[in-house]
Amino acid sequence: MDETLKIMKALSDETRLKIVRFLLGGEKCVCEIFPHVKRTQSTTSIQLGKLEKAGILKSRREGKKTLYSVADLRVGDIFKVV
């Protein structure tokens, strides 16, 4: 139950919700995400960190870029229900 609560809390923010919905379409770097959510790059990076800490996202380095993707595909089910 704690894991579900952690996921729901992380998704309770509008920006984080937009980020996850965008990443359900595939892996993206911060440079692609922040214009989509209409926030600064630094704000977007902070929100990505919170989502990663919650176990919703995962990241990997590719050269100088950090690429983010959905780590827990159950999150996609939440969007289907809502």
N, C-alpha and C positions, 0 to 999 in steps of 0.2 A: 504494500500500500504506500510506503514511503516513496518508492520510485515513481509511482503514478502521480503522487502529489507534487514531487519535484518537477516532473514534466509539465503538469498543468500550471504550476506557478511560473515556469519559464515561458510558457506560451500566453500568459496573461497580459503581456505587453504588446501593444500594436506593432511596434517596429520588429520585435522578435517574431511575431506571427507572420508578418510580411516576408521576413527573411526565410523562414522555414518553408512557407508556401512557394517562394521563388526557387529555393534549392530542391524542392521535390521534382523540379524539371531537370535536375542534373547538377554536377559539380561546377562551382563558380569561384572566381577570386573576388577579393574585396572590391577591386576596381570595377567589377561588373555589378556587385550587389548594392553599393551605396547609392548610385544614381537611381536604381529601381525603388529603393525604400525612401528616397528623398531626404536623406540624412547626411551629415558630414562623414568623411571616411573614418575619423576617430570615433565618433559615436557608433557607427556601424561595427567597427572592430571591437568595441567594448561589448556590444550586444552579442556579437559572434562568440566572444569569450564566455559569456554567461550561458549561451546555448551549448557550447562545447562542454563546459563544466557540468551541466545538467545531463550530459550524455545524449543529447538530441543530435548534435552535429559532431563530425570528425574533421580533422584537417590533415593536410600533407603538404610538404614543401616541394616546389618544382622550380628550381633556380631561385630567383628572388621573390617569386610569388608564393603565397599560401593559398591553397585551394580548399574550399569547404564543401562538404556534402552531408546529406542526412545519414546519421549513424543508426538511428532507431526507426525502422520503417513502419513501426506501429503508429508513428506520428501521422503518416499519411492516412491511416484509418480514421484518426480523429477528424481530419478535414472532410472525409467522406460523410461522417456522421453529422457534422455541424453544417 
